Amino acid sequence: MTNSDCVDNALNQVFVDLIGIDFNENCLLKGEKLFGQKINMKARELVVLLYEIEDRFKVSFDNSYITKGEFDTYNQILKILLNCEPKV
């Protein structure tokens, strides 16, 4: 298993734990907007998700990812996370 696969699986587990969505079982949702109709995530859940990801992966996200709207899908978060060299 590659490092990116490990990160993907660990990120998926964060989503399962926090909002109950298993993106490995629902792969088509990985590109959907988290605030969109299909996922319908609440703003407070995104904040909790952000802090939980930073804690579990021992990374710190630049605020520009959020303000530019880049922290808005599973795939985007995974891409950002992989660029941060997370600890899994």
Secondary structure as UniProt FT lines:
FT   HELIX           3..19
FT   TURN            23..25
FT   HELIX           27..31
FT   TURN            34..35
FT   TURN            37..39
FT   HELIX           43..57
FT   HELIX           63..67
FT   TURN            68..69
FT   HELIX           74..83
//
